[in-house]
């Protein structure tokens, strides 16, 4: 598990969060534990989670995530695996349209 030492003083959120993949029965098939101040939608974290599913031979139908997952690279990564994405656009992009 990542080390929290020294982070609580400098960051707003001191804790952990789980970045998970569930199947259609809501059974967790993969999990990444991240520090609470990390962006779970960042390409490196997202790719690591998808690769865990690949190694297990599990293939999802879709990815559902919040706007933190909204990036061109994440959407390409999802489509490359033949999955659909249900991710809202980041608010800044919506306002600029």
C-alpha positions in Angstrom: 0.0 0.0 0.0 1.3 3.5 -0.7 2.9 5.3 2.2 1.0 8.3 3.7 3.9 9.6 5.8 4.5 13.3 5.2 1.5 13.7 2.8 -1.1 14.8 5.3 0.7 18.1 6.0 0.9 19.2 2.4 -2.3 17.8 0.8 -6.0 18.4 1.4 -6.9 14.7 1.6 -5.0 12.2 3.7 -6.2 8.7 3.2 -6.7 6.1 0.5 -9.1 5.3 -2.2 -9.8 2.1 -4.1 -9.9 2.1 -7.9 -12.0 -0.9 -8.8 -13.4 -3.0 -11.7 -16.6 -4.8 -11.1 -18.4 -7.4 -13.2 -22.1 -7.3 -14.0 -22.9 -8.9 -10.6 -20.9 -6.2 -8.9 -18.2 -8.6 -7.9 -14.8 -6.8 -7.7 -12.4 -8.4 -10.2 -9.5 -5.9 -9.9 -8.5 -3.2 -7.5 -5.7 -0.6 -7.3 -5.2 1.3 -4.0 -4.2 4.9 -4.4 -3.4 7.7 -2.1 -6.4 9.9 -1.5 -4.9 12.9 -3.3 -4.2 11.0 -6.5 -6.3 11.3 -9.6 -7.6 7.8 -10.3 -8.6 8.8 -13.8 -5.0 9.6 -14.8 -3.8 7.5 -17.7 -1.2 5.5 -15.8 -3.6 4.4 -13.1 -6.4 3.7 -15.5 -4.1 1.7 -17.8 -2.7 -0.3 -14.9 -6.3 -1.4 -13.9 -7.2 -2.4 -17.5 -4.0 -4.4 -17.8 -4.9 -6.3 -14.6 -8.1 -7.3 -16.4 -6.2 -8.2 -19.5 -3.8 -10.5 -17.6 -6.8 -12.4 -16.1 -8.4 -12.8 -19.5 -11.4 -10.7 -18.4 -13.1 -8.6 -21.1 -15.6 -5.9 -20.1 -18.3 -4.5 -22.2 -18.1 -0.9 -20.9 -16.3 1.5 -18.6 -18.4 3.8 -16.4 -16.6 6.6 -14.7 -16.9 10.2 -13.6 -15.4 13.2 -15.4 -11.9 12.5 -13.9 -11.7 9.7 -16.5 -12.5 12.1 -19.4 -9.4 12.2 -21.5 -8.6 11.4 -25.1 -6.1 8.7 -24.1 -8.5 6.9 -21.8 -11.3 6.9 -24.4 -8.9 5.5 -27.0 -7.7 2.9 -24.6 -11.3 1.8 -23.9 -12.3 1.7 -27.6 -9.1 -0.2 -28.5 -10.3 -2.9 -26.2 -13.7 -3.0 -27.9 -15.6 -1.5 -25.0 -18.0 1.4 -24.8 -17.4 4.3 -22.5 -19.9 6.1 -20.3 -17.9 9.0 -19.1 -19.2 12.6 -18.8 -17.1 15.3 -20.4 -15.1 17.5 -18.1 -17.1 20.6 -17.1 -14.6 22.9 -18.8 -15.1 21.2 -22.2 -18.9 21.3 -21.8 -18.8 25.0 -21.2 -16.6 25.6 -24.2 -18.9 23.9 -26.7 
